[in-house]
């Protein structure tokens, strides 16, 4: 069951705290849970886990490729490893280990990439993963998730800590605050999008912090007489192709909104799905083939056109093209 909050505002809890709390709970219920860290246990809020389970917490140092290799080895002996680092390093630096040691070997590994896209903020362009999902999307059978808020994160960690799910999973989310969208107790199905608001003129397909921006854009459009559907497509792979086909057929126009490069990202994935089912005008809101830079999140949102205003503009263009 999914319940949406009446008011969208900044969550009082940090995403890293939600992650650690959920993993601690999972570890208490499943002795096979192991956490791996790349010299970020304090920054990632994982100190409580390391204290509670020193025998199931491995500090790998600044060696992300090695960390993923260790995670693969742990999986091979029946453990469920959760390996975390900044998204740029979990994806780019460890890509070959994810491809061969994890996915090709058909192992059971959870990879966490923090501070995706502009949420890397003052860490700057070298630490700002605009391409992490695109880099990993080409790996066969991998599951890619752009987490929306702490409630979703807690539910997904609980699910992925059980024997129900097997394979390679990559989750990206900021370490700090996120807008709270979902009420406590909400549960999510990996691979299925969530329709947050219905509409008939255009569908706004968003993920991550841009879900809140899409909801704000829908309000603005409604005031101008435009009915916009809003979908949280938190799973990028496998994509909910049936939902994309349904939205394309019913609204005739789509907008994608992502904290990621549109090359190889959500825009690409949604466009591919629509091309196979119901080709319609699709307008992207995302990074336009650029590198990151140093700055606060508010500044970076405007610098890279990742705002509700830009979603409104894209929606009007998609409708015009119908």
Beta strands, then each sheet from edge to edge (+ up, - down):
strand 1: 4-10
strand 2: 33-37
strand 3: 57-59
strand 4: 80-86
strand 5: 109-114
strand 6: 143-146
strand 7: 168-173
strand 8: 179-182
strand 9: 194-197
strand 10: 202-206
strand 11: 228-232
strand 12: 235-237
strand 13: 253-261
strand 14: 281-287
sheet 1: 1+ 8-
sheet 2: 3+ 2+ 4+ 5+ 7+ 6+ 12-
sheet 3: 9+ 11- 10- 13- 14-
end
